[in-house]
Amino acid sequence: MEFWEFALFYPARSYDTLILAPYSLFPVRCSLSAVPCPLFPVRRSQLSWPRPETTMEFGLKNKTALVLGGGGGLGRAISLALATEGAKVAVADIDSKSIVETEAALAHLGGVSIGLTWDLADLSQIDAHITRVEAELGSVGILVNMTGGPPPTTAAGQNPDLWTKHFQAMVLSVIAITDRVLPGMRAKHWGRIITSTSSGVVSPIPNLGISNALRLSLVGWSKTLAREVGSDGITANVILPGRIATDRIKFLDEAKAKREGRTVEDVAAESTRTIPVGRYGKPEEYGAVVAFLASERAAYITGSVIRVDGGLIASV
């Protein structure tokens, strides 16, 4: 059996040569034409139409990215995602072994990278490290701010020195590093500042009092910054991971299991049941979102908080 459709031919443009008008026996007027266009019966096997491209050009080739925390699970995934799009990547982390591993993964992709052993709590290191990045890779166009998290704590009863220590490492370091690279971004009228925090800034996580409070301060800072630098071609966004399968999440699951006298498997299964997609996220899924926010395609996204959580956060 042969199937027939009524097709509307419009020859003015090669990619508009065939417009389907099924189930209609009446002449119709082309939206791009001033005259009625006739309908012709054709075999369905003869029909064809343009297909969308299978790839999206992100425009990151030869851009320089600085990824703080680039040696860890999420940081490595972000570094790989950016390198896949052609960016040169400076991998910063306090753990030199993890830097070597990330650089090896980047080299396997054919990427260009350097490693920086960097204690973010030491603000005096900032200028030397960024000067090296600028000398070896070029001025930083993409800054991914990601810091380590504090140990599980209640919100009350913590020593002020502990708050000060983590404020410097998690908040002041991010602000100071961003201030250091902003002039270069402004000079090129292009930049991406992406700050990775935690789902706790939207829905505070029990027993992560210091983390919830300090990471939330970065949301206010990023939103304010976005309004200040938008006219300079620079975007600033916050990205929130849900339960992504990294060593950090494994550590938190183990800590909860020990605290509650349960098995780690039981804690992980309970957490999984709260996630609508029914699983923990993959680091590469998180990295892909960061790469998009860094891209030319995301030039109109700024001042936003993007969740990558499988639907975990129940609030609007």
Secondary structure, 3 states (H helix, E strand, C coil): CCCEEEEEECCCCHHHCEEECCCCCCCEECCCCCCEECEEEEEHHHCCCCCCCCCCCCCCCCCEEEEECCCCHHHHHHHHHHHHCCCEEEEEECCHHHHHHHHHHHHHCCCCEEEEECCCCCHHHHHHHHHHHHHHCCCCCEEEECCCCCCCECCCCCCHHHHHHHHHHHHHHHHHHHHHHHHHHHHHCCEEEEEECCHHHCCCCCCEHHHHHHHHHHHHHHHHHHHHHHHHCEEEEEEEECCECCHHHHHHHHHHHHHHCCCHHHHHHHHHHCCCCCCCECHHHHHHHHHHHHCHHHCCCCCCEEEECCCCCCCC
